[in-house]
Amino acid sequence: MSAERELVQTKRRRGIMLKLIRQGHEAQFSRMDDFEMFGMMQELGTSMGRDQVLTMLQDLQVLGYLTFKSGMNGITGRTEICEIELTAKGIGAVVRRKSDDDVLID
């Protein structure tokens, strides 16, 4: 896959994640965790592993689009993310349907 295509795919997946989180907020569902996000991305047909979902959520946090709590599962030794929510920047991107250099909102 070309680097340009991979970048567009990453930006699109980030946008999908932000929209899914926003939909959950609007429906007043409980805050999402990484496993739920992984399942939703699989249902949408994205071929992402669980570690890829974790990394993408971490990237979105670093970029300022969302916040969450993170910890290590003592049984599995895996990093887990819970209580995912959008920041003001994340809400603005989704509500305004405004793409930028980091996120593609369809």
C-alpha positions in Angstrom: 0.0 0.0 0.0 1.3 3.4 -0.9 2.2 5.8 1.9 -0.4 8.3 0.7 -3.1 5.8 0.7 -2.1 4.5 4.1 -2.3 8.1 5.5 -5.8 8.6 4.1 -6.9 5.3 5.5 -5.5 6.3 9.0 -7.2 9.7 8.9 -10.5 8.1 7.8 -10.3 5.5 10.6 -9.6 8.3 13.1 -12.7 10.1 11.9 -14.9 7.0 12.2 -13.7 6.5 15.7 -14.6 10.1 16.6 -18.0 9.8 15.1 -18.7 6.5 16.9 -17.8 8.2 20.2 -20.0 11.2 19.5 -22.9 8.9 18.6 -22.6 7.2 22.0 -22.5 10.5 23.8 -25.6 11.7 21.9 -27.4 8.5 22.8 -26.2 8.9 26.5 -24.6 5.5 26.4 -21.9 4.6 29.0 -18.4 5.8 28.0 -16.8 3.4 25.6 -13.7 1.3 26.2 -11.1 0.0 23.8 -12.7 -3.4 23.4 -16.0 -2.0 22.4 -14.3 0.3 19.9 -12.4 -2.7 18.5 -15.7 -4.6 18.1 -17.4 -1.6 16.4 -14.5 -1.1 14.0 -14.7 -4.8 13.1 -18.4 -4.6 12.5 -17.8 -1.7 10.1 -15.4 -3.9 8.1 -12.1 -2.3 9.1 -9.3 -4.8 9.3 -7.7 -3.5 12.5 -6.2 -5.6 15.3 -6.9 -4.7 18.9 -3.4 -3.2 19.4 -4.0 -1.0 16.3 -7.2 0.3 17.9 -5.3 1.0 21.1 -2.6 2.9 19.3 -5.1 4.9 17.3 -7.0 5.9 20.4 -3.7 6.9 22.0 -2.8 9.0 19.0 -6.1 10.7 19.1 -5.5 11.6 22.7 -2.0 13.0 21.9 -3.6 15.0 19.1 -6.1 16.5 21.5 -9.3 14.9 20.1 -10.2 12.7 23.1 -9.4 11.8 26.6 -9.7 8.4 28.5 -8.5 6.5 31.4 -5.8 3.9 30.9 -4.4 1.1 32.9 -2.8 -2.3 32.9 -4.9 -5.5 33.2 -3.3 -7.5 36.0 -4.4 -10.8 34.6 -3.6 -10.4 30.9 -0.9 -7.8 31.2 -2.5 -5.8 28.4 -3.1 -2.0 28.4 -6.8 -1.2 28.6 -8.5 2.1 27.9 -11.9 3.1 29.3 -14.2 6.1 29.7 -13.4 7.5 26.3 -14.8 10.9 25.6 -14.3 13.7 23.1 -12.5 16.9 23.9 -13.8 20.2 22.7 -11.6 19.8 19.7 -13.0 16.4 19.0 -16.6 17.6 19.3 -15.9 20.5 17.0 -14.4 18.3 14.3 -17.4 15.9 14.4 -20.2 18.4 14.7 -18.7 20.7 12.0 -17.7 17.8 9.9 -14.3 19.5 9.5 -11.4 17.4 8.4 -7.8 18.5 9.0 -4.3 17.2 8.6 -4.9 14.5 11.3 -8.6 13.4 10.8 -10.8 12.8 7.9 -14.5 13.3 8.7 -16.8 11.9 6.0 
